């Protein structure tokens, strides 16, 4: 999966920042769910798994808001999906 997420069109302090962010990643998330279900996962399990991962990432980010120096996030190489 090589879908790119675009940069926000306005500053993150703008009132519509959350909506802009949701719009930017809605399609990649839907594509991820499609890949997971096509691989054989039931949709409700796929949604629960994605929700759990997002919750875990929320907690991890709260502890360490900045990635380690030199760390480059991957563009979603989620094998086997």
N, CA and C of each residue as an Amber inpcrd file, in Angstrom:
protein
   243
   0.8580000  -1.1740000   0.0000000   0.0000000   0.0000000   0.0000000
   0.8970000   1.2270000   0.0000000   0.6870000   2.1180000  -0.9500000
   1.5350000   3.2900000  -1.0690000   0.7540000   4.5900000  -1.0570000
  -0.4160000   4.5950000  -0.4420000  -1.2140000   5.8020000  -0.3680000
  -0.5070000   6.8360000   0.4910000  -0.4250000   8.0480000  -0.0090000
   0.2050000   9.1250000   0.7440000  -0.8410000   9.9640000   1.4480000
  -0.4820000  10.4570000   2.6110000  -1.3490000  11.3610000   3.3550000
  -0.8030000  12.7640000   3.1540000  -1.6600000  13.6650000   2.7350000
  -1.2260000  15.0200000   2.4100000  -1.0470000  15.8640000   3.6680000
  -0.2490000  16.8940000   3.5480000  -0.0450000  17.8360000   4.6510000
  -1.3110000  18.6560000   4.8580000  -1.5450000  19.1130000   6.0860000
  -2.7360000  19.9200000   6.3400000  -2.6810000  21.2370000   5.5650000
  -3.8250000  21.6770000   5.0300000  -3.8400000  22.9140000   4.2530000
  -3.7650000  24.1730000   5.1110000  -4.0530000  24.0410000   6.4010000
  -4.0510000  25.1980000   7.3130000  -3.2210000  24.8570000   8.5410000
  -2.8770000  25.8630000   9.3370000  -2.1420000  25.5790000  10.5790000
  -2.9380000  24.6410000  11.4880000  -2.2310000  23.8340000  12.2730000
  -2.9090000  22.8890000  13.1570000  -3.7020000  23.5880000  14.2520000
  -3.4920000  24.8770000  14.4370000  -4.2610000  25.6310000  15.4320000
  -5.6120000  26.0860000  14.8640000  -5.8240000  25.9370000  13.5730000
  -7.0680000  26.3470000  12.9270000  -8.2290000  25.5080000  13.4560000
  -9.4090000  26.0860000  13.5200000 -10.5950000  25.3970000  14.0530000
 -10.9560000  24.1470000  13.2500000 -10.6340000  24.1290000  11.9830000
 -10.9920000  22.9810000  11.1440000  -9.8580000  21.9600000  11.0250000
  -8.8270000  22.0710000  11.8470000  -7.6600000  21.1980000  11.7390000
  -8.0300000  19.7240000  11.9050000  -8.8950000  19.3990000  12.8670000
  -9.2570000  17.9940000  13.0710000 -10.0150000  17.4610000  11.8600000
 -10.9310000  18.2430000  11.3480000 -11.6730000  17.8280000  10.1630000
 -10.7470000  17.6380000   8.9690000  -9.8040000  18.5570000   8.7890000
  -8.8360000  18.4390000   7.6970000  -8.0120000  17.1640000   7.8440000
  -7.5910000  16.8710000   9.0660000  -6.8000000  15.6740000   9.3280000
  -7.6210000  14.4140000   9.0300000  -8.8560000  14.3860000   9.4890000
  -9.7380000  13.2360000   9.2140000  -9.9080000  13.0260000   7.7200000
 -10.1080000  14.1140000   6.9950000 -10.2690000  14.0100000   5.5470000
  -9.0010000  13.4910000   4.8820000  -7.8410000  13.8760000   5.4050000
  -6.5690000  13.4750000   4.8170000  -6.2930000  11.9880000   4.9810000
  -6.7200000  11.4020000   6.1090000  -6.3850000   9.9940000   6.3020000
  -7.5760000   9.0470000   6.1970000  -8.7530000   9.5360000   5.8970000
  -9.9220000   8.6590000   5.7660000  -9.7160000   7.6100000   4.6710000
  -9.2650000   8.0390000   3.5110000  -9.0960000   7.0950000   2.4050000
  -8.0190000   6.0470000   2.7000000  -6.8300000   6.4500000   3.1790000
  -5.8330000   5.4230000   3.5060000  -6.3130000   4.4260000   4.5590000
  -7.0710000   4.8920000   5.5490000  -7.5800000   3.9810000   6.5720000
  -8.5920000   3.0210000   5.9590000  -9.4740000   3.5320000   5.1070000
 -10.4550000   2.6660000   4.4380000  -9.7520000   1.6330000   3.5640000
  -8.6930000   2.0480000   2.8720000  -7.9320000   1.1150000   2.0420000
  -7.2590000   0.0440000   2.9020000  -6.7590000   0.4430000   4.0700000
  -6.1550000  -0.5170000   4.9870000  -7.1890000  -1.5320000   5.4570000
  -8.3560000  -1.0690000   5.8560000  -9.4290000  -1.9770000   6.2940000
  -9.7970000  -2.9270000   5.1660000  -9.9020000  -2.4170000   3.9440000
 -10.2140000  -3.2730000   2.7980000  -9.1580000  -4.3670000   2.6290000
  -7.8860000  -3.9960000   2.7440000  -6.8010000  -4.9800000   2.6020000
  -6.8850000  -6.0370000   3.7030000  -7.1590000  -5.5930000   4.9210000
  -7.2400000  -6.5300000   6.0480000  -8.3920000  -7.5060000   5.8430000
  -9.5590000  -7.0100000   5.4290000 -10.7110000  -7.8940000   5.2270000
 -10.5080000  -8.8010000   4.0120000  -9.8490000  -8.2980000   2.9750000
  -9.5530000  -9.1360000   1.8060000  -8.5770000 -10.2530000   2.1630000
  -7.7510000 -10.0160000   3.1650000  -6.8100000 -11.0380000   3.6220000
  -7.5000000 -12.1020000   4.4660000  -8.7740000 -11.8810000   4.7920000
  -9.5250000 -12.9080000   5.5100000 -10.0150000 -12.5410000   6.8920000
  -9.6940000 -11.3650000   7.3890000 -10.1770000 -10.9320000   8.7080000
 -11.6350000 -10.4860000   8.5940000 -12.4210000 -10.8090000   9.5720000
 -13.7980000 -10.3090000   9.6070000 -13.7560000  -8.8000000   9.8300000
 -14.6670000  -8.0420000   9.1900000 -14.6440000  -6.5790000   9.3260000
 -14.6560000  -6.0980000  10.7780000 -15.4770000  -6.7180000  11.6240000
 -15.5430000  -6.2440000  13.0120000 -14.2190000  -6.4680000  13.7410000
 -13.5110000  -7.5330000  13.3840000 -12.2020000  -7.7800000  13.9850000
 -11.1880000  -6.7730000  13.4500000 -11.2640000  -6.4870000  12.1600000
 -10.3500000  -5.5040000  11.5560000 -10.5380000  -4.1340000  12.1950000
 -11.7840000  -3.7020000  12.3590000 -12.0400000  -2.4020000  12.9750000
 -11.5640000  -2.3780000  14.4160000 -11.8090000  -3.4570000  15.1560000
 -11.3560000  -3.5190000  16.5520000  -9.8350000  -3.4760000  16.6240000
  -9.1650000  -4.1670000  15.7000000  -7.7010000  -4.1800000  15.6920000
  -7.1460000  -2.7940000  15.3870000  -7.7050000  -2.1230000  14.3960000
  -7.2450000  -0.7790000  14.0560000  -7.4880000   0.1710000  15.2240000
  -8.6480000   0.0450000  15.8460000  -8.9570000   0.8960000  17.0070000
  -7.9360000   0.6720000  18.1200000  -7.5900000  -0.5850000  18.3710000
  -6.6310000  -0.9110000  19.4340000  -5.2510000  -0.3370000  19.1180000
  -4.8260000  -0.4730000  17.8690000  -3.5280000   0.0630000  17.4690000
  -3.5010000   1.5720000  17.6480000  -4.5850000   2.2480000  17.2470000
  -4.6460000   3.7010000  17.4020000  -4.6200000   4.1120000  18.8730000
  -5.3240000   3.3600000  19.7130000  -5.2920000   3.6590000  21.1490000
  -3.8830000   3.4750000  21.7030000  -3.2140000   2.3870000  21.2890000
  -1.8450000   2.1430000  21.7530000  -0.9110000   3.2610000  21.2990000
  -1.0760000   3.7000000  20.0540000  -0.2360000   4.7760000  19.5360000
  -0.5080000   6.0930000  20.2760000  -1.7610000   6.3220000  20.6380000
  -2.1200000   7.5190000  21.3990000  -1.3810000   7.5330000  22.7290000
  -1.3750000   6.3870000  23.4190000  -0.6790000   6.3000000  24.7060000
   0.8380000   6.4350000  24.5300000   1.3860000   5.8100000  23.4990000
   2.8240000   5.8930000  23.2590000   3.2200000   7.3310000  22.9360000
   2.4220000   8.0160000  22.1430000   2.7330000   9.3990000  21.7810000
   2.6410000  10.3160000  22.9940000   1.7060000  10.0260000  23.8980000
   1.5760000  10.8290000  25.1090000   2.8440000  10.7310000  25.9590000
   3.4830000   9.5570000  25.9440000   4.7190000   9.3710000  26.7050000
   5.9280000   9.9750000  25.9940000   5.9660000   9.8370000  24.6720000
   7.1120000  10.2930000  23.8730000   6.5850000  11.0070000  22.6290000
   6.2830000  12.3000000  22.7410000   5.6550000  13.0090000  21.6300000
   6.4940000  13.1590000  20.3730000   7.7780000  13.0720000  20.4710000
   8.6390000  13.2230000  19.2890000   9.3180000  11.8920000  18.9780000
   9.3610000  11.5120000  17.7070000  10.0970000  10.2920000  17.3650000
  11.5830000  10.4530000  17.6700000  12.2410000   9.3640000  17.8610000
  13.6860000   9.4010000  18.1390000  14.4230000  10.0420000  16.9770000
  15.4980000  10.7220000  17.2920000  16.3150000  11.3500000  16.2540000
  16.7850000  10.2840000  15.2740000  16.6970000  10.5980000  14.0130000
  17.1190000   9.6630000  12.9910000  16.0720000   8.6340000  12.6130000
  15.0060000   8.5400000  13.4050000  13.9400000   7.5830000  13.0920000
  13.0520000   8.1610000  12.0070000  12.8360000   7.3890000  10.9590000
  11.9560000   7.8250000   9.8820000  10.7640000   6.8940000   9.8490000
   9.5440000   7.4310000  10.0030000   8.3730000   6.5570000   9.9690000
   8.2280000   5.8860000   8.6080000   7.7750000   4.6550000   8.6270000
   7.6050000   3.9240000   7.3790000   6.3110000   4.3320000   6.7040000
   6.2410000   4.2200000   5.3780000   5.0110000   4.5630000   4.6580000
   4.0470000   3.3870000   4.6270000   3.7380000   2.8310000   5.7870000
   2.7880000   1.7400000   5.9630000   3.1700000   0.4270000   5.2770000
   4.3670000  -0.0950000   5.4670000   4.6600000  -1.4020000   4.8880000
   4.1130000  -2.4980000   5.8070000   2.8250000  -2.7100000   5.7850000
   2.1710000  -3.6330000   6.7110000   1.9740000  -5.0040000   6.0740000
   2.9910000  -5.8030000   6.0650000   2.8730000  -7.1540000   5.5200000
   2.0550000  -7.9880000   6.4890000   1.2090000  -8.8590000   6.0490000
   0.9850000  -9.2470000   4.6700000  -0.1410000  -8.4430000   4.0040000
  -0.5640000  -7.3730000   4.6050000  -1.7120000  -6.6500000   4.0700000
  -1.3150000  -5.7920000   2.9280000
